[in-house]
Amino acid sequence: MIRGIGCDIVDIARLKDDLKQKILSPAELAVYEGFSSETRKREFLAGRFALKEAIIKAVGVIPMPELVILDDESGKPQLSCVRLKGMMAHISLSHERAYAIGFCVVEQTDAEGNPER
């Protein structure tokens, strides 16, 4: 059963480096600091912000650093958050020139972690 959906778009230039502590988890911050390009850092920060806003719109207020979004081996973003136990989030983010967009669909899961029907 669908618990919620969320979508958010952000102007990449709007997010400044001083917001990184309010948006990123420690693991995400380590990835962010590993980028040498300021452009890539801004894209990463804006993408995580947009996706976390989308998740919050779908499930309610959760502090952004508790929403940990890291890429898997294939580059697909994966969400982990202890507050979302019993839920499965399908997430996507994209960047295009000046904008980043995040989208998510959150499903309620059963005791085995399978989506409820």
N, C-alpha and C positions, 0 to 999 in steps of 0.2 A: 504494500500500500504506500502510495506517495505521501510523504510527510510534509514536503514543501519544495518549492523551487525558488531560485534566486538568480538575478543577473545584475551586473554592475559594469559600468564603463568609466574609465578615468583618463584624464589628460595627463600623459606621462610627465610633462614639464611641471605640473602642479605639485608633485611630490618631491620634497627636498630631503637631502641626506639626514637631516636632524630628526626625521620621523621614523627612521629605521628601527629604533628601539621599541617604539610603540606598535609597530606592525609585525616585525619578524620575531620568530622564535630563535633561541640560541643556535640551533642547527641551521636554520635558514640564514641567519646572520653570518655564519661561517662561509656559506656558499657565496653570499653577497660580497663579503670581503675578499673572496678569491678572484673576483673579476677585476681585470686591470683597466678595462674600459669604463669610463663614467657613463657612457650611453647604455652599456649592458647593465650596469648597476641600476640605473633609473628604470629600465625596462623590467628588470627582475622585481624591484620594489613595487612598481605600479601594478604589475601582473599579480603579485601576491596580495596587494591591497584590494584590487578589484575582485579577485576570487574570494577572499575572506569576507568582503562586504556581501557578495552573493550568498555565501554560506550563512551568514548572520541573517540575511533576509529570509532564508529558507527555514531556519530552526530557532531563531531568537538570539539574543545578545550573549556572546561568548567573547572574552578578551582575545584580541587578535593573536598575541603570542602563544596562546594555547592551541590555536589551529596551526598545525605543522604541515606544510605542503612541500614535499620534496619529490624530485623526479625519480622514476624507476629507471632500470637499465636501458629502456628504449626511449627515455625522455618524456614519458607520460607523467603528468603530475599526480601524486597520490596524497591523500589526506589522512592524517592521524590526529585524533583528539579523544582524550578519555571521557569528556563530557558527552560524546556522541555514541556511547555504548548503546547497542540495540538499534543502530541506524547505519545505513550504507549510503555514502555520498558518491555520486557520479559527477566528476568535475572536469572542466575544460577551461583553458585560458588561451588568449591570443594577443599579439601585439601587431600594430600596423602604424607605422610612422609616429604619429603624435598620440596614439591611444592604445590602451590595454583594456581588454574585456575579460570578465570572469563569468562563468555560468555553472550552476549546479542543480542537480535533482537529488533530493534526499528521500530514501525509502526506509520505512520501518522494517526491522528484521525480526525473525523468530529466534528462539534460544540457540539454534545452530548457526545463526548468522545469515540465513537465507531470507530473501525478500518475502514479506508477508503478501499473500494474495487475497 
